[in-house]
Amino acid sequence: MFLTGPCRAPTLTDMVVHLKPETESRLQELAATTGRPPDELVEDAMVGYLAELAQVRTTLDERYDNIRNGQVQPVDGEEAIKRLRQKSEDSRR
């Protein structure tokens, strides 16, 4: 009897990414400049992007929770703009 399931090693799969010609050109230039293969650069970029996206999602979820439980009060969009304009005017004085 096993206490855990069988251990599976993660497998890599290929994915085709379609880039605009100018983006692919910039990627190829960066690869030539850095000496790193384009697929490595794309992998690094995606890892960073997904980490940042997860952080933004967490922040938004926390903000919604704060509004929902009454810790903060939402500000009307027009009121927010009014406050920003006032701050800007005050800082110019």
VMD Tcl script that builds the backbone (N, CA, C; Angstrom):
set m [mol new atoms 279]
animate dup $m
set s [atomselect $m all]
$s set {name element resname resid chain x y z} {
  {N N MET 1 A 0.846 -1.173 0.000}
  {CA C MET 1 A 0.000 0.000 0.000}
  {C C MET 1 A 0.895 1.241 0.000}
  {N N PHE 2 A 0.566 2.196 -0.861}
  {CA C PHE 2 A 1.332 3.427 -0.970}
  {C C PHE 2 A 0.661 4.542 -0.180}
  {N N LEU 3 A 1.456 5.341 0.517}
  {CA C LEU 3 A 0.907 6.483 1.232}
  {C C LEU 3 A 0.685 7.680 0.313}
  {N N THR 4 A 1.441 7.736 -0.741}
  {CA C THR 4 A 1.265 8.805 -1.718}
  {C C THR 4 A 1.122 8.188 -3.094}
  {N N GLY 5 A 0.619 8.989 -4.007}
  {CA C GLY 5 A 0.468 8.505 -5.369}
  {C C GLY 5 A 1.816 8.409 -6.058}
  {N N PRO 6 A 1.833 7.837 -7.253}
  {CA C PRO 6 A 3.090 7.722 -7.978}
  {C C PRO 6 A 3.649 9.113 -8.287}
  {N N CYS 7 A 4.944 9.247 -8.220}
  {CA C CYS 7 A 5.604 10.525 -8.474}
  {C C CYS 7 A 5.820 10.670 -9.980}
  {N N ARG 8 A 5.291 11.741 -10.534}
  {CA C ARG 8 A 5.456 11.976 -11.961}
  {C C ARG 8 A 6.347 13.187 -12.165}
  {N N ALA 9 A 7.286 13.027 -13.049}
  {CA C ALA 9 A 8.160 14.158 -13.379}
  {C C ALA 9 A 7.412 15.063 -14.357}
  {N N PRO 10 A 7.528 16.379 -14.178}
  {CA C PRO 10 A 6.852 17.267 -15.115}
  {C C PRO 10 A 7.456 17.120 -16.511}
  {N N THR 11 A 6.612 17.209 -17.489}
  {CA C THR 11 A 7.094 17.106 -18.863}
  {C C THR 11 A 6.959 18.459 -19.542}
  {N N LEU 12 A 7.904 18.730 -20.404}
  {CA C LEU 12 A 7.865 19.963 -21.170}
  {C C LEU 12 A 7.087 19.732 -22.449}
  {N N THR 13 A 6.308 20.696 -22.804}
  {CA C THR 13 A 5.589 20.608 -24.063}
  {C C THR 13 A 5.921 21.833 -24.897}
  {N N ASP 14 A 5.889 21.672 -26.176}
  {CA C ASP 14 A 6.142 22.785 -27.077}
  {C C ASP 14 A 4.883 23.605 -27.242}
  {N N MET 15 A 5.080 24.893 -27.413}
  {CA C MET 15 A 3.965 25.780 -27.666}
  {C C MET 15 A 4.394 26.725 -28.786}
  {N N VAL 16 A 3.507 26.992 -29.681}
  {CA C VAL 16 A 3.795 27.924 -30.761}
  {C C VAL 16 A 3.272 29.287 -30.349}
  {N N VAL 17 A 4.145 30.289 -30.422}
  {CA C VAL 17 A 3.760 31.654 -30.094}
  {C C VAL 17 A 3.892 32.481 -31.364}
  {N N HIS 18 A 2.802 33.120 -31.752}
  {CA C HIS 18 A 2.820 33.955 -32.948}
  {C C HIS 18 A 3.101 35.393 -32.536}
  {N N LEU 19 A 4.170 35.948 -33.071}
  {CA C LEU 19 A 4.560 37.313 -32.760}
  {C C LEU 19 A 4.455 38.175 -34.012}
  {N N LYS 20 A 4.205 39.451 -33.798}
  {CA C LYS 20 A 4.249 40.383 -34.914}
  {C C LYS 20 A 5.692 40.432 -35.410}
  {N N PRO 21 A 5.888 40.695 -36.689}
  {CA C PRO 21 A 7.263 40.713 -37.222}
  {C C PRO 21 A 8.196 41.654 -36.459}
  {N N GLU 22 A 7.697 42.838 -36.066}
  {CA C GLU 22 A 8.571 43.772 -35.347}
  {C C GLU 22 A 8.932 43.242 -33.961}
  {N N THR 23 A 8.012 42.518 -33.321}
  {CA C THR 23 A 8.305 41.931 -32.007}
  {C C THR 23 A 9.325 40.810 -32.156}
  {N N GLU 24 A 9.144 39.989 -33.159}
  {CA C GLU 24 A 10.098 38.897 -33.381}
  {C C GLU 24 A 11.481 39.451 -33.716}
  {N N SER 25 A 11.517 40.519 -34.474}
  {CA C SER 25 A 12.796 41.146 -34.810}
  {C C SER 25 A 13.500 41.647 -33.551}
  {N N ARG 26 A 12.754 42.304 -32.661}
  {CA C ARG 26 A 13.329 42.790 -31.407}
  {C C ARG 26 A 13.812 41.629 -30.546}
  {N N LEU 27 A 13.040 40.534 -30.530}
  {CA C LEU 27 A 13.431 39.344 -29.773}
  {C C LEU 27 A 14.729 38.763 -30.325}
  {N N GLN 28 A 14.836 38.677 -31.638}
  {CA C GLN 28 A 16.047 38.142 -32.261}
  {C C GLN 28 A 17.251 39.042 -31.970}
  {N N GLU 29 A 17.037 40.359 -31.991}
  {CA C GLU 29 A 18.124 41.294 -31.671}
  {C C GLU 29 A 18.594 41.108 -30.234}
  {N N LEU 30 A 17.635 40.985 -29.321}
  {CA C LEU 30 A 17.979 40.790 -27.914}
  {C C LEU 30 A 18.710 39.467 -27.715}
  {N N ALA 31 A 18.257 38.440 -28.406}
  {CA C ALA 31 A 18.909 37.133 -28.306}
  {C C ALA 31 A 20.354 37.230 -28.795}
  {N N ALA 32 A 20.569 37.933 -29.892}
  {CA C ALA 32 A 21.920 38.084 -30.436}
  {C C ALA 32 A 22.789 38.897 -29.480}
  {N N THR 33 A 22.199 39.944 -28.894}
  {CA C THR 33 A 22.945 40.813 -27.985}
  {C C THR 33 A 23.324 40.099 -26.694}
  {N N THR 34 A 22.393 39.328 -26.149}
  {CA C THR 34 A 22.625 38.684 -24.851}
  {C C THR 34 A 23.266 37.312 -24.959}
  {N N GLY 35 A 23.195 36.725 -26.154}
  {CA C GLY 35 A 23.726 35.370 -26.315}
  {C C GLY 35 A 22.805 34.305 -25.767}
  {N N ARG 36 A 21.584 34.689 -25.446}
  {CA C ARG 36 A 20.612 33.721 -24.926}
  {C C ARG 36 A 19.631 33.344 -26.040}
  {N N PRO 37 A 19.192 32.110 -26.072}
  {CA C PRO 37 A 18.246 31.700 -27.105}
  {C C PRO 37 A 16.896 32.404 -26.939}
  {N N PRO 38 A 16.210 32.699 -28.058}
  {CA C PRO 38 A 14.913 33.376 -27.991}
  {C C PRO 38 A 13.896 32.663 -27.109}
  {N N ASP 39 A 13.876 31.318 -27.155}
  {CA C ASP 39 A 12.885 30.603 -26.345}
  {C C ASP 39 A 13.131 30.822 -24.853}
  {N N GLU 40 A 14.391 30.963 -24.441}
  {CA C GLU 40 A 14.706 31.245 -23.039}
  {C C GLU 40 A 14.222 32.645 -22.648}
  {N N LEU 41 A 14.422 33.605 -23.543}
  {CA C LEU 41 A 13.976 34.969 -23.277}
  {C C LEU 41 A 12.452 35.026 -23.148}
  {N N VAL 42 A 11.754 34.318 -24.025}
  {CA C VAL 42 A 10.287 34.293 -23.972}
  {C C VAL 42 A 9.824 33.619 -22.686}
  {N N GLU 43 A 10.477 32.528 -22.309}
  {CA C GLU 43 A 10.128 31.827 -21.061}
  {C C GLU 43 A 10.303 32.753 -19.857}
  {N N ASP 44 A 11.439 33.449 -19.796}
  {CA C ASP 44 A 11.685 34.376 -18.686}
  {C C ASP 44 A 10.646 35.494 -18.660}
  {N N ALA 45 A 10.333 36.022 -19.832}
  {CA C ALA 45 A 9.336 37.101 -19.912}
  {C C ALA 45 A 7.970 36.619 -19.429}
  {N N MET 46 A 7.578 35.422 -19.816}
  {CA C MET 46 A 6.274 34.892 -19.408}
  {C C MET 46 A 6.232 34.617 -17.911}
  {N N VAL 47 A 7.312 34.086 -17.365}
  {CA C VAL 47 A 7.369 33.825 -15.920}
  {C C VAL 47 A 7.185 35.132 -15.157}
  {N N GLY 48 A 7.902 36.177 -15.577}
  {CA C GLY 48 A 7.788 37.476 -14.921}
  {C C GLY 48 A 6.404 38.077 -15.067}
  {N N TYR 49 A 5.851 37.983 -16.271}
  {CA C TYR 49 A 4.522 38.532 -16.531}
  {C C TYR 49 A 3.467 37.830 -15.683}
  {N N LEU 50 A 3.522 36.519 -15.646}
  {CA C LEU 50 A 2.518 35.768 -14.883}
  {C C LEU 50 A 2.646 36.022 -13.382}
  {N N ALA 51 A 3.865 36.180 -12.891}
  {CA C ALA 51 A 4.057 36.505 -11.469}
  {C C ALA 51 A 3.468 37.877 -11.166}
  {N N GLU 52 A 3.726 38.839 -12.043}
  {CA C GLU 52 A 3.179 40.187 -11.846}
  {C C GLU 52 A 1.656 40.176 -11.914}
  {N N LEU 53 A 1.109 39.425 -12.850}
  {CA C LEU 53 A -0.342 39.315 -12.988}
  {C C LEU 53 A -0.964 38.700 -11.736}
  {N N ALA 54 A -0.322 37.685 -11.185}
  {CA C ALA 54 A -0.821 37.053 -9.955}
  {C C ALA 54 A -0.796 38.048 -8.799}
  {N N GLN 55 A 0.253 38.870 -8.720}
  {CA C GLN 55 A 0.347 39.871 -7.656}
  {C C GLN 55 A -0.753 40.919 -7.795}
  {N N VAL 56 A -1.011 41.357 -9.021}
  {CA C VAL 56 A -2.081 42.329 -9.255}
  {C C VAL 56 A -3.425 41.725 -8.856}
  {N N ARG 57 A -3.644 40.481 -9.230}
  {CA C ARG 57 A -4.895 39.794 -8.888}
  {C C ARG 57 A -5.066 39.715 -7.380}
  {N N THR 58 A -3.995 39.385 -6.657}
  {CA C THR 58 A -4.043 39.306 -5.195}
  {C C THR 58 A -4.378 40.671 -4.603}
  {N N THR 59 A -3.718 41.716 -5.109}
  {CA C THR 59 A -3.972 43.072 -4.618}
  {C C THR 59 A -5.421 43.470 -4.855}
  {N N LEU 60 A -5.933 43.210 -6.044}
  {CA C LEU 60 A -7.328 43.551 -6.338}
  {C C LEU 60 A -8.293 42.776 -5.448}
  {N N ASP 61 A -8.020 41.495 -5.248}
  {CA C ASP 61 A -8.879 40.696 -4.374}
  {C C ASP 61 A -8.897 41.262 -2.954}
  {N N GLU 62 A -7.706 41.666 -2.470}
  {CA C GLU 62 A -7.632 42.249 -1.126}
  {C C GLU 62 A -8.417 43.554 -1.054}
  {N N ARG 63 A -8.307 44.370 -2.090}
  {CA C ARG 63 A -9.028 45.649 -2.104}
  {C C ARG 63 A -10.538 45.420 -2.125}
  {N N TYR 64 A -10.987 44.468 -2.931}
  {CA C TYR 64 A -12.425 44.165 -2.965}
  {C C TYR 64 A -12.903 43.647 -1.618}
  {N N ASP 65 A -12.092 42.806 -0.989}
  {CA C ASP 65 A -12.448 42.304 0.344}
  {C C ASP 65 A -12.559 43.447 1.345}
  {N N ASN 66 A -11.620 44.410 1.279}
  {CA C ASN 66 A -11.661 45.562 2.176}
  {C C ASN 66 A -12.915 46.404 1.966}
  {N N ILE 67 A -13.328 46.553 0.738}
  {CA C ILE 67 A -14.565 47.293 0.454}
  {C C ILE 67 A -15.771 46.501 0.965}
  {N N ARG 68 A -15.775 45.207 0.670}
  {CA C ARG 68 A -16.903 44.358 1.045}
  {C C ARG 68 A -17.109 44.311 2.559}
  {N N ASN 69 A -15.990 44.249 3.321}
  {CA C ASN 69 A -16.158 44.144 4.770}
  {C C ASN 69 A -16.181 45.505 5.466}
  {N N GLY 70 A -16.186 46.578 4.687}
  {CA C GLY 70 A -16.354 47.913 5.250}
  {C C GLY 70 A -15.103 48.567 5.794}
  {N N GLN 71 A -13.939 47.958 5.576}
  {CA C GLN 71 A -12.697 48.565 6.063}
  {C C GLN 71 A -12.371 49.859 5.321}
  {N N VAL 72 A -12.758 49.935 4.067}
  {CA C VAL 72 A -12.564 51.164 3.283}
  {C C VAL 72 A -13.854 51.480 2.549}
  {N N GLN 73 A -14.020 52.740 2.251}
  {CA C GLN 73 A -15.203 53.170 1.512}
  {C C GLN 73 A -14.777 53.537 0.089}
  {N N PRO 74 A -15.508 53.064 -0.901}
  {CA C PRO 74 A -15.164 53.427 -2.278}
  {C C PRO 74 A -15.407 54.920 -2.509}
  {N N VAL 75 A -14.644 55.485 -3.434}
  {CA C VAL 75 A -14.786 56.889 -3.787}
  {C C VAL 75 A -15.318 56.947 -5.205}
  {N N ASP 76 A -16.316 57.774 -5.412}
  {CA C ASP 76 A -16.888 57.968 -6.734}
  {C C ASP 76 A -15.793 58.451 -7.685}
  {N N GLY 77 A -15.803 58.006 -8.929}
  {CA C GLY 77 A -14.786 58.368 -9.907}
  {C C GLY 77 A -14.638 59.861 -10.081}
  {N N GLU 78 A -15.758 60.573 -10.188}
  {CA C GLU 78 A -15.697 62.025 -10.360}
  {C C GLU 78 A -15.130 62.703 -9.116}
  {N N GLU 79 A -15.459 62.164 -7.952}
  {CA C GLU 79 A -14.918 62.707 -6.704}
  {C C GLU 79 A -13.402 62.484 -6.647}
  {N N ALA 80 A -12.947 61.317 -7.097}
  {CA C ALA 80 A -11.514 61.020 -7.106}
  {C C ALA 80 A -10.780 61.992 -8.018}
  {N N ILE 81 A -11.329 62.254 -9.191}
  {CA C ILE 81 A -10.709 63.196 -10.123}
  {C C ILE 81 A -10.675 64.594 -9.520}
  {N N LYS 82 A -11.760 64.982 -8.871}
  {CA C LYS 82 A -11.825 66.295 -8.220}
  {C C LYS 82 A -10.725 66.416 -7.166}
  {N N ARG 83 A -10.535 65.360 -6.361}
  {CA C ARG 83 A -9.508 65.379 -5.318}
  {C C ARG 83 A -8.105 65.472 -5.921}
  {N N LEU 84 A -7.871 64.729 -7.011}
  {CA C LEU 84 A -6.561 64.770 -7.658}
  {C C LEU 84 A -6.267 66.154 -8.229}
  {N N ARG 85 A -7.270 66.761 -8.844}
  {CA C ARG 85 A -7.078 68.112 -9.380}
  {C C ARG 85 A -6.775 69.099 -8.258}
  {N N GLN 86 A -7.472 68.947 -7.144}
  {CA C GLN 86 A -7.245 69.837 -6.015}
  {C C GLN 86 A -5.830 69.661 -5.464}
  {N N LYS 87 A -5.390 68.407 -5.340}
  {CA C LYS 87 A -4.023 68.132 -4.889}
  {C C LYS 87 A -2.996 68.763 -5.814}
  {N N SER 88 A -3.254 68.649 -7.109}
  {CA C SER 88 A -2.337 69.202 -8.104}
  {C C SER 88 A -2.274 70.728 -7.982}
  {N N GLU 89 A -3.444 71.351 -7.829}
  {CA C GLU 89 A -3.478 72.809 -7.661}
  {C C GLU 89 A -2.775 73.224 -6.378}
  {N N ASP 90 A -2.988 72.513 -5.295}
  {CA C ASP 90 A -2.361 72.823 -4.017}
  {C C ASP 90 A -0.832 72.713 -4.105}
  {N N SER 91 A -0.346 71.731 -4.841}
  {CA C SER 91 A 1.102 71.541 -4.929}
  {C C SER 91 A 1.759 72.630 -5.789}
  {N N ARG 92 A 1.023 73.244 -6.682}
  {CA C ARG 92 A 1.567 74.315 -7.518}
  {C C ARG 92 A 1.711 75.624 -6.737}
  {N N ARG 93 A 0.979 75.747 -5.659}
  {CA C ARG 93 A 0.998 77.009 -4.887}
  {C C ARG 93 A 2.174 77.117 -3.995}
}
mol reanalyze $m
mol bondsrecalc $m
mol representation Tube
mol addrep $m
